[in-house]
């Protein structure tokens, strides 16, 4: 399991983010306050406050190097 903080502050970012992570078989959760949603659910993402950073949890024991590289545009440093 790996956690990162991401930003999805536009509709285009949300769409490209969902397209990116849908390529992987891992489970992804987005956590915003007390809400936990499936990160592959575009409707779920739009139910969150997208003006704030969101915690992303990747549920896998496999190497996440490729996923992290694909998520680079969304990760907050």
mmJSON file of the N, C-alpha and C atoms, coordinates in Angstrom:
{"data_MODEL":{"atom_site":{
"group_PDB":["ATOM","ATOM","ATOM","ATOM","ATOM","ATOM","ATOM","ATOM","ATOM","ATOM","ATOM","ATOM","ATOM","ATOM","ATOM","ATOM","ATOM","ATOM","ATOM","ATOM","ATOM","ATOM","ATOM","ATOM","ATOM","ATOM","ATOM","ATOM","ATOM","ATOM","ATOM","ATOM","ATOM","ATOM","ATOM","ATOM","ATOM","ATOM","ATOM","ATOM","ATOM","ATOM","ATOM","ATOM","ATOM","ATOM","ATOM","ATOM","ATOM","ATOM","ATOM","ATOM","ATOM","ATOM","ATOM","ATOM","ATOM","ATOM","ATOM","ATOM","ATOM","ATOM","ATOM","ATOM","ATOM","ATOM","ATOM","ATOM","ATOM","ATOM","ATOM","ATOM","ATOM","ATOM","ATOM","ATOM","ATOM","ATOM","ATOM","ATOM","ATOM","ATOM","ATOM","ATOM","ATOM","ATOM","ATOM","ATOM","ATOM","ATOM","ATOM","ATOM","ATOM","ATOM","ATOM","ATOM","ATOM","ATOM","ATOM","ATOM","ATOM","ATOM","ATOM","ATOM","ATOM","ATOM","ATOM","ATOM","ATOM","ATOM","ATOM","ATOM","ATOM","ATOM","ATOM","ATOM","ATOM","ATOM","ATOM","ATOM","ATOM","ATOM","ATOM","ATOM","ATOM","ATOM","ATOM","ATOM","ATOM","ATOM","ATOM","ATOM","ATOM","ATOM","ATOM","ATOM","ATOM","ATOM","ATOM","ATOM","ATOM","ATOM","ATOM","ATOM","ATOM","ATOM","ATOM","ATOM","ATOM","ATOM","ATOM","ATOM","ATOM","ATOM","ATOM","ATOM","ATOM","ATOM","ATOM","ATOM","ATOM","ATOM","ATOM","ATOM","ATOM","ATOM","ATOM","ATOM","ATOM","ATOM","ATOM","ATOM","ATOM","ATOM","ATOM","ATOM","ATOM","ATOM","ATOM","ATOM","ATOM","ATOM","ATOM","ATOM","ATOM","ATOM","ATOM","ATOM","ATOM","ATOM","ATOM","ATOM","ATOM","ATOM","ATOM","ATOM","ATOM","ATOM","ATOM","ATOM","ATOM","ATOM","ATOM","ATOM","ATOM","ATOM","ATOM","ATOM","ATOM","ATOM","ATOM","ATOM","ATOM","ATOM","ATOM","ATOM","ATOM","ATOM","ATOM","ATOM","ATOM","ATOM","ATOM","ATOM","ATOM","ATOM","ATOM","ATOM","ATOM","ATOM","ATOM"],
"id":[1,2,3,4,5,6,7,8,9,10,11,12,13,14,15,16,17,18,19,20,21,22,23,24,25,26,27,28,29,30,31,32,33,34,35,36,37,38,39,40,41,42,43,44,45,46,47,48,49,50,51,52,53,54,55,56,57,58,59,60,61,62,63,64,65,66,67,68,69,70,71,72,73,74,75,76,77,78,79,80,81,82,83,84,85,86,87,88,89,90,91,92,93,94,95,96,97,98,99,100,101,102,103,104,105,106,107,108,109,110,111,112,113,114,115,116,117,118,119,120,121,122,123,124,125,126,127,128,129,130,131,132,133,134,135,136,137,138,139,140,141,142,143,144,145,146,147,148,149,150,151,152,153,154,155,156,157,158,159,160,161,162,163,164,165,166,167,168,169,170,171,172,173,174,175,176,177,178,179,180,181,182,183,184,185,186,187,188,189,190,191,192,193,194,195,196,197,198,199,200,201,202,203,204,205,206,207,208,209,210,211,212,213,214,215,216,217,218,219,220,221,222,223,224,225,226,227,228,229,230,231],
"type_symbol":["N","C","C","N","C","C","N","C","C","N","C","C","N","C","C","N","C","C","N","C","C","N","C","C","N","C","C","N","C","C","N","C","C","N","C","C","N","C","C","N","C","C","N","C","C","N","C","C","N","C","C","N","C","C","N","C","C","N","C","C","N","C","C","N","C","C","N","C","C","N","C","C","N","C","C","N","C","C","N","C","C","N","C","C","N","C","C","N","C","C","N","C","C","N","C","C","N","C","C","N","C","C","N","C","C","N","C","C","N","C","C","N","C","C","N","C","C","N","C","C","N","C","C","N","C","C","N","C","C","N","C","C","N","C","C","N","C","C","N","C","C","N","C","C","N","C","C","N","C","C","N","C","C","N","C","C","N","C","C","N","C","C","N","C","C","N","C","C","N","C","C","N","C","C","N","C","C","N","C","C","N","C","C","N","C","C","N","C","C","N","C","C","N","C","C","N","C","C","N","C","C","N","C","C","N","C","C","N","C","C","N","C","C","N","C","C","N","C","C","N","C","C","N","C","C","N","C","C","N","C","C"],
"label_atom_id":["N","CA","C","N","CA","C","N","CA","C","N","CA","C","N","CA","C","N","CA","C","N","CA","C","N","CA","C","N","CA","C","N","CA","C","N","CA","C","N","CA","C","N","CA","C","N","CA","C","N","CA","C","N","CA","C","N","CA","C","N","CA","C","N","CA","C","N","CA","C","N","CA","C","N","CA","C","N","CA","C","N","CA","C","N","CA","C","N","CA","C","N","CA","C","N","CA","C","N","CA","C","N","CA","C","N","CA","C","N","CA","C","N","CA","C","N","CA","C","N","CA","C","N","CA","C","N","CA","C","N","CA","C","N","CA","C","N","CA","C","N","CA","C","N","CA","C","N","CA","C","N","CA","C","N","CA","C","N","CA","C","N","CA","C","N","CA","C","N","CA","C","N","CA","C","N","CA","C","N","CA","C","N","CA","C","N","CA","C","N","CA","C","N","CA","C","N","CA","C","N","CA","C","N","CA","C","N","CA","C","N","CA","C","N","CA","C","N","CA","C","N","CA","C","N","CA","C","N","CA","C","N","CA","C","N","CA","C","N","CA","C","N","CA","C","N","CA","C","N","CA","C","N","CA","C","N","CA","C","N","CA","C","N","CA","C","N","CA","C"],
"label_alt_id":[null,null,null,null,null,null,null,null,null,null,null,null,null,null,null,null,null,null,null,null,null,null,null,null,null,null,null,null,null,null,null,null,null,null,null,null,null,null,null,null,null,null,null,null,null,null,null,null,null,null,null,null,null,null,null,null,null,null,null,null,null,null,null,null,null,null,null,null,null,null,null,null,null,null,null,null,null,null,null,null,null,null,null,null,null,null,null,null,null,null,null,null,null,null,null,null,null,null,null,null,null,null,null,null,null,null,null,null,null,null,null,null,null,null,null,null,null,null,null,null,null,null,null,null,null,null,null,null,null,null,null,null,null,null,null,null,null,null,null,null,null,null,null,null,null,null,null,null,null,null,null,null,null,null,null,null,null,null,null,null,null,null,null,null,null,null,null,null,null,null,null,null,null,null,null,null,null,null,null,null,null,null,null,null,null,null,null,null,null,null,null,null,null,null,null,null,null,null,null,null,null,null,null,null,null,null,null,null,null,null,null,null,null,null,null,null,null,null,null,null,null,null,null,null,null,null,null,null,null,null,null],
"label_comp_id":["UNK","UNK","UNK","UNK","UNK","UNK","UNK","UNK","UNK","UNK","UNK","UNK","UNK","UNK","UNK","UNK","UNK","UNK","UNK","UNK","UNK","UNK","UNK","UNK","UNK","UNK","UNK","UNK","UNK","UNK","UNK","UNK","UNK","UNK","UNK","UNK","UNK","UNK","UNK","UNK","UNK","UNK","UNK","UNK","UNK","UNK","UNK","UNK","UNK","UNK","UNK","UNK","UNK","UNK","UNK","UNK","UNK","UNK","UNK","UNK","UNK","UNK","UNK","UNK","UNK","UNK","UNK","UNK","UNK","UNK","UNK","UNK","UNK","UNK","UNK","UNK","UNK","UNK","UNK","UNK","UNK","UNK","UNK","UNK","UNK","UNK","UNK","UNK","UNK","UNK","UNK","UNK","UNK","UNK","UNK","UNK","UNK","UNK","UNK","UNK","UNK","UNK","UNK","UNK","UNK","UNK","UNK","UNK","UNK","UNK","UNK","UNK","UNK","UNK","UNK","UNK","UNK","UNK","UNK","UNK","UNK","UNK","UNK","UNK","UNK","UNK","UNK","UNK","UNK","UNK","UNK","UNK","UNK","UNK","UNK","UNK","UNK","UNK","UNK","UNK","UNK","UNK","UNK","UNK","UNK","UNK","UNK","UNK","UNK","UNK","UNK","UNK","UNK","UNK","UNK","UNK","UNK","UNK","UNK","UNK","UNK","UNK","UNK","UNK","UNK","UNK","UNK","UNK","UNK","UNK","UNK","UNK","UNK","UNK","UNK","UNK","UNK","UNK","UNK","UNK","UNK","UNK","UNK","UNK","UNK","UNK","UNK","UNK","UNK","UNK","UNK","UNK","UNK","UNK","UNK","UNK","UNK","UNK","UNK","UNK","UNK","UNK","UNK","UNK","UNK","UNK","UNK","UNK","UNK","UNK","UNK","UNK","UNK","UNK","UNK","UNK","UNK","UNK","UNK","UNK","UNK","UNK","UNK","UNK","UNK","UNK","UNK","UNK","UNK","UNK","UNK"],
"label_asym_id":["A","A","A","A","A","A","A","A","A","A","A","A","A","A","A","A","A","A","A","A","A","A","A","A","A","A","A","A","A","A","A","A","A","A","A","A","A","A","A","A","A","A","A","A","A","A","A","A","A","A","A","A","A","A","A","A","A","A","A","A","A","A","A","A","A","A","A","A","A","A","A","A","A","A","A","A","A","A","A","A","A","A","A","A","A","A","A","A","A","A","A","A","A","A","A","A","A","A","A","A","A","A","A","A","A","A","A","A","A","A","A","A","A","A","A","A","A","A","A","A","A","A","A","A","A","A","A","A","A","A","A","A","A","A","A","A","A","A","A","A","A","A","A","A","A","A","A","A","A","A","A","A","A","A","A","A","A","A","A","A","A","A","A","A","A","A","A","A","A","A","A","A","A","A","A","A","A","A","A","A","A","A","A","A","A","A","A","A","A","A","A","A","A","A","A","A","A","A","A","A","A","A","A","A","A","A","A","A","A","A","A","A","A","A","A","A","A","A","A","A","A","A","A","A","A","A","A","A","A","A","A"],
"label_entity_id":["1","1","1","1","1","1","1","1","1","1","1","1","1","1","1","1","1","1","1","1","1","1","1","1","1","1","1","1","1","1","1","1","1","1","1","1","1","1","1","1","1","1","1","1","1","1","1","1","1","1","1","1","1","1","1","1","1","1","1","1","1","1","1","1","1","1","1","1","1","1","1","1","1","1","1","1","1","1","1","1","1","1","1","1","1","1","1","1","1","1","1","1","1","1","1","1","1","1","1","1","1","1","1","1","1","1","1","1","1","1","1","1","1","1","1","1","1","1","1","1","1","1","1","1","1","1","1","1","1","1","1","1","1","1","1","1","1","1","1","1","1","1","1","1","1","1","1","1","1","1","1","1","1","1","1","1","1","1","1","1","1","1","1","1","1","1","1","1","1","1","1","1","1","1","1","1","1","1","1","1","1","1","1","1","1","1","1","1","1","1","1","1","1","1","1","1","1","1","1","1","1","1","1","1","1","1","1","1","1","1","1","1","1","1","1","1","1","1","1","1","1","1","1","1","1","1","1","1","1","1","1"],
"label_seq_id":[1,1,1,2,2,2,3,3,3,4,4,4,5,5,5,6,6,6,7,7,7,8,8,8,9,9,9,10,10,10,11,11,11,12,12,12,13,13,13,14,14,14,15,15,15,16,16,16,17,17,17,18,18,18,19,19,19,20,20,20,21,21,21,22,22,22,23,23,23,24,24,24,25,25,25,26,26,26,27,27,27,28,28,28,29,29,29,30,30,30,31,31,31,32,32,32,33,33,33,34,34,34,35,35,35,36,36,36,37,37,37,38,38,38,39,39,39,40,40,40,41,41,41,42,42,42,43,43,43,44,44,44,45,45,45,46,46,46,47,47,47,48,48,48,49,49,49,50,50,50,51,51,51,52,52,52,53,53,53,54,54,54,55,55,55,56,56,56,57,57,57,58,58,58,59,59,59,60,60,60,61,61,61,62,62,62,63,63,63,64,64,64,65,65,65,66,66,66,67,67,67,68,68,68,69,69,69,70,70,70,71,71,71,72,72,72,73,73,73,74,74,74,75,75,75,76,76,76,77,77,77],
"pdbx_PDB_ins_code":[null,null,null,null,null,null,null,null,null,null,null,null,null,null,null,null,null,null,null,null,null,null,null,null,null,null,null,null,null,null,null,null,null,null,null,null,null,null,null,null,null,null,null,null,null,null,null,null,null,null,null,null,null,null,null,null,null,null,null,null,null,null,null,null,null,null,null,null,null,null,null,null,null,null,null,null,null,null,null,null,null,null,null,null,null,null,null,null,null,null,null,null,null,null,null,null,null,null,null,null,null,null,null,null,null,null,null,null,null,null,null,null,null,null,null,null,null,null,null,null,null,null,null,null,null,null,null,null,null,null,null,null,null,null,null,null,null,null,null,null,null,null,null,null,null,null,null,null,null,null,null,null,null,null,null,null,null,null,null,null,null,null,null,null,null,null,null,null,null,null,null,null,null,null,null,null,null,null,null,null,null,null,null,null,null,null,null,null,null,null,null,null,null,null,null,null,null,null,null,null,null,null,null,null,null,null,null,null,null,null,null,null,null,null,null,null,null,null,null,null,null,null,null,null,null,null,null,null,null,null,null],
"Cartn_x":[0.851,0.0,0.893,0.499,1.267,0.3,0.721,-0.124,0.608,-0.147,0.376,-0.736,-0.35,-1.325,-1.377,-2.609,-2.779,-3.717,-3.725,-4.633,-5.394,-6.72,-7.586,-8.488,-7.896,-8.612,-9.264,-9.435,-10.169,-10.854,-11.871,-12.605,-11.684,-10.838,-9.911,-8.938,-8.471,-7.564,-8.258,-9.502,-10.256,-10.4,-10.785,-10.977,-9.673,-8.591,-7.322,-6.798,-7.041,-6.638,-7.362,-8.674,-9.449,-8.992,-8.746,-8.248,-6.894,-6.033,-4.699,-4.773,-5.493,-5.485,-6.346,-7.26,-8.091,-7.278,-6.073,-5.197,-4.575,-4.696,-4.063,-5.118,-4.728,-5.662,-5.715,-4.883,-4.877,-6.152,-6.437,-7.52,-6.928,-7.63,-7.218,-8.346,-8.027,-9.014,-8.605,-9.584,-9.366,-9.995,-9.241,-9.706,-9.704,-10.873,-11.021,-11.874,-11.232,-11.946,-12.393,-13.694,-14.192,-14.727,-14.592,-15.085,-13.977,-14.299,-13.39,-14.153,-13.622,-14.309,-13.348,-13.918,-13.154,-12.61,-11.29,-10.674,-10.98,-11.483,-11.829,-13.257,-13.957,-15.333,-15.34,-15.58,-15.565,-16.671,-17.817,-18.915,-18.548,-17.88,-17.444,-16.471,-15.545,-14.557,-15.243,-16.251,-16.938,-17.77,-17.951,-18.668,-17.737,-16.429,-15.45,-15.207,-14.608,-14.188,-12.851,-12.9,-11.701,-10.8,-11.202,-10.352,-9.237,-9.314,-8.314,-7.521,-6.309,-5.548,-6.307,-6.124,-6.809,-5.76,-5.985,-5.085,-5.463,-4.475,-4.676,-3.953,-4.673,-4.073,-4.102,-2.945,-2.834,-2.699,-3.638,-3.655,-2.999,-1.72,-1.009,0.292,0.749,2.067,3.094,2.635,3.525,4.307,5.285,6.086,5.202,5.223,4.362,5.138,6.356,7.18,6.483,5.925,5.253,4.008,3.238,2.024,2.397,3.411,3.822,4.29,4.969,5.411,4.198,3.18,1.975,1.181,1.284,0.54,1.285,2.477,3.329,2.619,1.802,1.156,0.159,-0.275,-1.312,-0.748,0.467,1.049,1.512,1.173,1.606,2.924,3.923,5.251,5.299],
"Cartn_y":[-1.181,0.0,1.24,2.208,3.453,4.625,5.705,6.899,8.099,8.928,10.193,11.235,12.491,13.583,14.115,14.233,14.675,15.88,16.511,17.62,17.313,17.426,17.224,18.449,19.596,20.859,21.324,20.406,20.761,19.513,19.74,18.62,17.786,18.444,17.721,16.864,17.391,16.618,15.374,15.524,14.379,13.314,13.72,12.757,12.032,12.768,12.124,11.257,11.674,10.879,9.523,9.533,8.288,7.401,7.986,7.199,6.574,7.312,6.811,5.639,5.796,4.726,3.528,3.726,2.606,1.568,1.927,0.996,-0.036,0.184,-0.701,-1.517,-2.736,-3.623,-3.375,-2.481,-2.201,-1.485,-1.513,-0.691,0.643,1.718,3.074,3.715,4.305,5.031,6.489,7.375,8.79,9.104,9.802,10.127,11.64,12.184,13.618,13.797,14.207,14.311,12.939,12.774,11.473,10.63,11.115,10.396,9.57,8.321,7.438,6.943,7.212,6.78,6.02,5.237,4.511,5.543,5.598,6.609,6.386,5.22,4.957,5.411,5.938,6.401,7.907,8.29,9.708,10.457,9.83,10.469,10.63,9.637,9.725,10.865,11.027,12.102,13.466,13.629,14.916,15.208,14.204,14.448,15.017,15.039,15.549,17.047,17.676,19.072,19.084,19.394,19.311,20.53,21.506,22.689,22.417,21.298,20.946,19.718,19.543,18.325,17.089,15.977,14.727,13.647,12.794,11.669,10.51,9.947,8.782,7.605,6.498,5.272,4.224,3.631,2.571,1.258,0.349,-0.918,-2.012,-2.243,-3.311,-3.609,-4.819,-5.192,-5.221,-4.951,-4.943,-3.63,-3.589,-2.388,-1.296,-0.111,0.983,2.049,1.757,2.741,3.252,2.336,2.722,3.568,3.166,3.917,5.307,5.398,6.7,7.623,7.075,7.886,8.399,7.547,7.945,8.998,8.961,9.893,11.205,11.313,12.496,13.837,13.996,15.3,15.695,14.738,15.015,15.131,14.628,14.575,15.961,16.283,17.546,17.277,18.065,17.875,18.528],
"Cartn_z":[0.0,0.0,0.0,-0.811,-0.899,-0.878,-0.223,-0.138,-0.711,-1.449,-1.972,-1.899,-1.97,-1.982,-3.407,-3.935,-5.315,-5.386,-6.548,-6.81,-8.095,-8.027,-9.19,-9.303,-9.637,-9.55,-10.851,-11.818,-13.042,-13.598,-14.4,-15.001,-15.888,-16.665,-17.544,-16.748,-15.607,-14.755,-14.199,-13.796,-13.257,-14.337,-15.55,-16.636,-16.975,-17.105,-17.462,-16.314,-15.055,-13.9,-13.901,-14.102,-14.122,-15.278,-16.455,-17.593,-17.28,-16.602,-16.258,-15.299,-14.18,-13.181,-13.585,-14.521,-14.972,-15.744,-16.141,-16.851,-15.913,-14.608,-13.627,-12.879,-12.501,-11.807,-10.304,-9.795,-8.364,-7.952,-6.651,-6.107,-5.688,-6.008,-5.65,-4.856,-3.71,-2.918,-2.818,-2.898,-2.636,-1.288,-0.447,0.892,1.051,1.345,1.562,2.814,3.9,5.172,5.621,5.835,6.281,5.13,3.911,2.743,2.096,1.788,1.063,-0.162,-1.341,-2.556,-3.471,-4.369,-5.379,-6.371,-6.515,-7.375,-8.856,-9.228,-10.626,-10.947,-9.954,-10.136,-10.394,-11.643,-11.987,-11.249,-11.077,-10.342,-8.867,-8.309,-6.921,-6.711,-7.645,-7.541,-7.548,-8.396,-8.469,-7.22,-6.355,-5.096,-4.02,-4.306,-3.344,-3.562,-2.547,-2.666,-3.412,-4.696,-5.536,-5.424,-4.62,-4.443,-3.439,-2.732,-1.729,-2.173,-1.639,-1.938,-1.432,-2.132,-1.811,-1.593,-0.59,-0.334,-1.25,-1.929,-2.792,-2.167,-1.982,-1.476,-2.578,-2.848,-3.852,-3.09,-3.315,-2.593,-3.435,-3.193,-3.885,-3.158,-3.304,-2.786,-3.914,-5.127,-6.289,-6.358,-7.251,-7.471,-8.083,-7.505,-7.981,-8.76,-9.163,-9.872,-11.132,-11.923,-13.17,-12.885,-11.882,-11.515,-11.033,-10.183,-9.652,-10.776,-11.763,-12.904,-13.687,-13.86,-14.573,-13.793,-12.464,-11.611,-11.364,-11.877,-11.634,-11.865,-12.924,-13.142,-12.046,-11.247,-10.237,-8.815,-8.621,-7.275,-6.834,-5.586,-4.984,-4.272,-4.592,-3.967,-2.615],
"occupancy":[1.0,1.0,1.0,1.0,1.0,1.0,1.0,1.0,1.0,1.0,1.0,1.0,1.0,1.0,1.0,1.0,1.0,1.0,1.0,1.0,1.0,1.0,1.0,1.0,1.0,1.0,1.0,1.0,1.0,1.0,1.0,1.0,1.0,1.0,1.0,1.0,1.0,1.0,1.0,1.0,1.0,1.0,1.0,1.0,1.0,1.0,1.0,1.0,1.0,1.0,1.0,1.0,1.0,1.0,1.0,1.0,1.0,1.0,1.0,1.0,1.0,1.0,1.0,1.0,1.0,1.0,1.0,1.0,1.0,1.0,1.0,1.0,1.0,1.0,1.0,1.0,1.0,1.0,1.0,1.0,1.0,1.0,1.0,1.0,1.0,1.0,1.0,1.0,1.0,1.0,1.0,1.0,1.0,1.0,1.0,1.0,1.0,1.0,1.0,1.0,1.0,1.0,1.0,1.0,1.0,1.0,1.0,1.0,1.0,1.0,1.0,1.0,1.0,1.0,1.0,1.0,1.0,1.0,1.0,1.0,1.0,1.0,1.0,1.0,1.0,1.0,1.0,1.0,1.0,1.0,1.0,1.0,1.0,1.0,1.0,1.0,1.0,1.0,1.0,1.0,1.0,1.0,1.0,1.0,1.0,1.0,1.0,1.0,1.0,1.0,1.0,1.0,1.0,1.0,1.0,1.0,1.0,1.0,1.0,1.0,1.0,1.0,1.0,1.0,1.0,1.0,1.0,1.0,1.0,1.0,1.0,1.0,1.0,1.0,1.0,1.0,1.0,1.0,1.0,1.0,1.0,1.0,1.0,1.0,1.0,1.0,1.0,1.0,1.0,1.0,1.0,1.0,1.0,1.0,1.0,1.0,1.0,1.0,1.0,1.0,1.0,1.0,1.0,1.0,1.0,1.0,1.0,1.0,1.0,1.0,1.0,1.0,1.0,1.0,1.0,1.0,1.0,1.0,1.0,1.0,1.0,1.0,1.0,1.0,1.0,1.0,1.0,1.0,1.0,1.0,1.0],
"B_iso_or_equiv":[0.0,0.0,0.0,0.0,0.0,0.0,0.0,0.0,0.0,0.0,0.0,0.0,0.0,0.0,0.0,0.0,0.0,0.0,0.0,0.0,0.0,0.0,0.0,0.0,0.0,0.0,0.0,0.0,0.0,0.0,0.0,0.0,0.0,0.0,0.0,0.0,0.0,0.0,0.0,0.0,0.0,0.0,0.0,0.0,0.0,0.0,0.0,0.0,0.0,0.0,0.0,0.0,0.0,0.0,0.0,0.0,0.0,0.0,0.0,0.0,0.0,0.0,0.0,0.0,0.0,0.0,0.0,0.0,0.0,0.0,0.0,0.0,0.0,0.0,0.0,0.0,0.0,0.0,0.0,0.0,0.0,0.0,0.0,0.0,0.0,0.0,0.0,0.0,0.0,0.0,0.0,0.0,0.0,0.0,0.0,0.0,0.0,0.0,0.0,0.0,0.0,0.0,0.0,0.0,0.0,0.0,0.0,0.0,0.0,0.0,0.0,0.0,0.0,0.0,0.0,0.0,0.0,0.0,0.0,0.0,0.0,0.0,0.0,0.0,0.0,0.0,0.0,0.0,0.0,0.0,0.0,0.0,0.0,0.0,0.0,0.0,0.0,0.0,0.0,0.0,0.0,0.0,0.0,0.0,0.0,0.0,0.0,0.0,0.0,0.0,0.0,0.0,0.0,0.0,0.0,0.0,0.0,0.0,0.0,0.0,0.0,0.0,0.0,0.0,0.0,0.0,0.0,0.0,0.0,0.0,0.0,0.0,0.0,0.0,0.0,0.0,0.0,0.0,0.0,0.0,0.0,0.0,0.0,0.0,0.0,0.0,0.0,0.0,0.0,0.0,0.0,0.0,0.0,0.0,0.0,0.0,0.0,0.0,0.0,0.0,0.0,0.0,0.0,0.0,0.0,0.0,0.0,0.0,0.0,0.0,0.0,0.0,0.0,0.0,0.0,0.0,0.0,0.0,0.0,0.0,0.0,0.0,0.0,0.0,0.0,0.0,0.0,0.0,0.0,0.0,0.0],
"pdbx_formal_charge":[null,null,null,null,null,null,null,null,null,null,null,null,null,null,null,null,null,null,null,null,null,null,null,null,null,null,null,null,null,null,null,null,null,null,null,null,null,null,null,null,null,null,null,null,null,null,null,null,null,null,null,null,null,null,null,null,null,null,null,null,null,null,null,null,null,null,null,null,null,null,null,null,null,null,null,null,null,null,null,null,null,null,null,null,null,null,null,null,null,null,null,null,null,null,null,null,null,null,null,null,null,null,null,null,null,null,null,null,null,null,null,null,null,null,null,null,null,null,null,null,null,null,null,null,null,null,null,null,null,null,null,null,null,null,null,null,null,null,null,null,null,null,null,null,null,null,null,null,null,null,null,null,null,null,null,null,null,null,null,null,null,null,null,null,null,null,null,null,null,null,null,null,null,null,null,null,null,null,null,null,null,null,null,null,null,null,null,null,null,null,null,null,null,null,null,null,null,null,null,null,null,null,null,null,null,null,null,null,null,null,null,null,null,null,null,null,null,null,null,null,null,null,null,null,null,null,null,null,null,null,null],
"auth_seq_id":[1,1,1,2,2,2,3,3,3,4,4,4,5,5,5,6,6,6,7,7,7,8,8,8,9,9,9,10,10,10,11,11,11,12,12,12,13,13,13,14,14,14,15,15,15,16,16,16,17,17,17,18,18,18,19,19,19,20,20,20,21,21,21,22,22,22,23,23,23,24,24,24,25,25,25,26,26,26,27,27,27,28,28,28,29,29,29,30,30,30,31,31,31,32,32,32,33,33,33,34,34,34,35,35,35,36,36,36,37,37,37,38,38,38,39,39,39,40,40,40,41,41,41,42,42,42,43,43,43,44,44,44,45,45,45,46,46,46,47,47,47,48,48,48,49,49,49,50,50,50,51,51,51,52,52,52,53,53,53,54,54,54,55,55,55,56,56,56,57,57,57,58,58,58,59,59,59,60,60,60,61,61,61,62,62,62,63,63,63,64,64,64,65,65,65,66,66,66,67,67,67,68,68,68,69,69,69,70,70,70,71,71,71,72,72,72,73,73,73,74,74,74,75,75,75,76,76,76,77,77,77],
"auth_comp_id":["UNK","UNK","UNK","UNK","UNK","UNK","UNK","UNK","UNK","UNK","UNK","UNK","UNK","UNK","UNK","UNK","UNK","UNK","UNK","UNK","UNK","UNK","UNK","UNK","UNK","UNK","UNK","UNK","UNK","UNK","UNK","UNK","UNK","UNK","UNK","UNK","UNK","UNK","UNK","UNK","UNK","UNK","UNK","UNK","UNK","UNK","UNK","UNK","UNK","UNK","UNK","UNK","UNK","UNK","UNK","UNK","UNK","UNK","UNK","UNK","UNK","UNK","UNK","UNK","UNK","UNK","UNK","UNK","UNK","UNK","UNK","UNK","UNK","UNK","UNK","UNK","UNK","UNK","UNK","UNK","UNK","UNK","UNK","UNK","UNK","UNK","UNK","UNK","UNK","UNK","UNK","UNK","UNK","UNK","UNK","UNK","UNK","UNK","UNK","UNK","UNK","UNK","UNK","UNK","UNK","UNK","UNK","UNK","UNK","UNK","UNK","UNK","UNK","UNK","UNK","UNK","UNK","UNK","UNK","UNK","UNK","UNK","UNK","UNK","UNK","UNK","UNK","UNK","UNK","UNK","UNK","UNK","UNK","UNK","UNK","UNK","UNK","UNK","UNK","UNK","UNK","UNK","UNK","UNK","UNK","UNK","UNK","UNK","UNK","UNK","UNK","UNK","UNK","UNK","UNK","UNK","UNK","UNK","UNK","UNK","UNK","UNK","UNK","UNK","UNK","UNK","UNK","UNK","UNK","UNK","UNK","UNK","UNK","UNK","UNK","UNK","UNK","UNK","UNK","UNK","UNK","UNK","UNK","UNK","UNK","UNK","UNK","UNK","UNK","UNK","UNK","UNK","UNK","UNK","UNK","UNK","UNK","UNK","UNK","UNK","UNK","UNK","UNK","UNK","UNK","UNK","UNK","UNK","UNK","UNK","UNK","UNK","UNK","UNK","UNK","UNK","UNK","UNK","UNK","UNK","UNK","UNK","UNK","UNK","UNK","UNK","UNK","UNK","UNK","UNK","UNK"],
"auth_asym_id":["A","A","A","A","A","A","A","A","A","A","A","A","A","A","A","A","A","A","A","A","A","A","A","A","A","A","A","A","A","A","A","A","A","A","A","A","A","A","A","A","A","A","A","A","A","A","A","A","A","A","A","A","A","A","A","A","A","A","A","A","A","A","A","A","A","A","A","A","A","A","A","A","A","A","A","A","A","A","A","A","A","A","A","A","A","A","A","A","A","A","A","A","A","A","A","A","A","A","A","A","A","A","A","A","A","A","A","A","A","A","A","A","A","A","A","A","A","A","A","A","A","A","A","A","A","A","A","A","A","A","A","A","A","A","A","A","A","A","A","A","A","A","A","A","A","A","A","A","A","A","A","A","A","A","A","A","A","A","A","A","A","A","A","A","A","A","A","A","A","A","A","A","A","A","A","A","A","A","A","A","A","A","A","A","A","A","A","A","A","A","A","A","A","A","A","A","A","A","A","A","A","A","A","A","A","A","A","A","A","A","A","A","A","A","A","A","A","A","A","A","A","A","A","A","A","A","A","A","A","A","A"],
"auth_atom_id":["N","CA","C","N","CA","C","N","CA","C","N","CA","C","N","CA","C","N","CA","C","N","CA","C","N","CA","C","N","CA","C","N","CA","C","N","CA","C","N","CA","C","N","CA","C","N","CA","C","N","CA","C","N","CA","C","N","CA","C","N","CA","C","N","CA","C","N","CA","C","N","CA","C","N","CA","C","N","CA","C","N","CA","C","N","CA","C","N","CA","C","N","CA","C","N","CA","C","N","CA","C","N","CA","C","N","CA","C","N","CA","C","N","CA","C","N","CA","C","N","CA","C","N","CA","C","N","CA","C","N","CA","C","N","CA","C","N","CA","C","N","CA","C","N","CA","C","N","CA","C","N","CA","C","N","CA","C","N","CA","C","N","CA","C","N","CA","C","N","CA","C","N","CA","C","N","CA","C","N","CA","C","N","CA","C","N","CA","C","N","CA","C","N","CA","C","N","CA","C","N","CA","C","N","CA","C","N","CA","C","N","CA","C","N","CA","C","N","CA","C","N","CA","C","N","CA","C","N","CA","C","N","CA","C","N","CA","C","N","CA","C","N","CA","C","N","CA","C","N","CA","C","N","CA","C","N","CA","C","N","CA","C","N","CA","C","N","CA","C"],
"pdbx_PDB_model_num":[1,1,1,1,1,1,1,1,1,1,1,1,1,1,1,1,1,1,1,1,1,1,1,1,1,1,1,1,1,1,1,1,1,1,1,1,1,1,1,1,1,1,1,1,1,1,1,1,1,1,1,1,1,1,1,1,1,1,1,1,1,1,1,1,1,1,1,1,1,1,1,1,1,1,1,1,1,1,1,1,1,1,1,1,1,1,1,1,1,1,1,1,1,1,1,1,1,1,1,1,1,1,1,1,1,1,1,1,1,1,1,1,1,1,1,1,1,1,1,1,1,1,1,1,1,1,1,1,1,1,1,1,1,1,1,1,1,1,1,1,1,1,1,1,1,1,1,1,1,1,1,1,1,1,1,1,1,1,1,1,1,1,1,1,1,1,1,1,1,1,1,1,1,1,1,1,1,1,1,1,1,1,1,1,1,1,1,1,1,1,1,1,1,1,1,1,1,1,1,1,1,1,1,1,1,1,1,1,1,1,1,1,1,1,1,1,1,1,1,1,1,1,1,1,1,1,1,1,1,1,1]
}}}
